[in-house]
């Protein structure tokens, strides 16, 4: 390896894309059809790294539920949620992997992932990293589902907090609230990242009410944008902040818990942040694909000032202890 190869695998620039569009809500097969079409569209626009938002396959659980939920509506929705979770490996997953290989692109996909072990039926909030050859490079399960998310997803075991080498550079990623888990971010920074994938269900604030999550159209209060900018600067990496988009017309008319949905904040807001912490593109709202060109020189110049794992680190004073429960 020479000096040039140490940043972004020797690439001078990488064109990236964030797919900011709605899935076919809680319909796995049709959502994969749409994902394949969007991968083709983004690849036609020159993208080599294509990212989808949190639990895009096949939809974030935006509805409210609790012990006082209507039992028949709850059963209908929960059955649909389970039946449309993704198994890895499986035929539906393979269609997605084949699309990445067909276009020679790296795909990072948020999904509701069903545990593959016999007898275990837990669903996880997962990021899949699929290589340009169609092979699964890695996956990450959300460590701590936030607040009511714990009713839908089990916690990841933490054995997947690794970054992944690709021909575009080293990739890492975290899911929504994990970006306020300082040590989880530090772990990925320690592993080295050229690109960090940050996925969210929408751009929301918890400041103005009347709901806990309301739209933040101007990007003033959404903690995700602040976290992504901070992480870019601390990691000296590009951050692809992929934010969910869903329109009321995307929800099936017969959806049993339609009246309890909160999708008002799922209007997009994706952005690509430079290693200096300055957005290259965005936040962008609406149904679209967000493109950006990421020059390697931006990483090199950022590292010249602050190299978190190098001259700007003090391992004699501070260190991180990682306790993996399984192999990557």
Secondary structure, 3 states (H helix, E strand, C coil): CCCHHHCHHHCCEEEEEEEECCCCCCCHHHHHHHHHHHHHHHHHCCCCEEEECCCCECCCCCECCCCCCCHHHHHHHHHHHHHCCECCCCHHHHHHHHHHHHHCCEEEEEEEEECCCCCCCCEEEEEEEECCCCCEEEEEECCCCCHHHHHCCCCCCCCCCCCEEECCEEEEEEEHHHHHCHHHHHHHHHHCCCEEEEEECCCEECCCCCCCCEECCCCCCCHHHHHHHHHHHHHCCEEEEEECECCHHHCCCCCCCHHHECCCCCEEEEEEECCCCCEEEEEEECCEEEEEEEEHHHHHHHHHHCCCCCCCCCCCCCCCCCCCCCCC
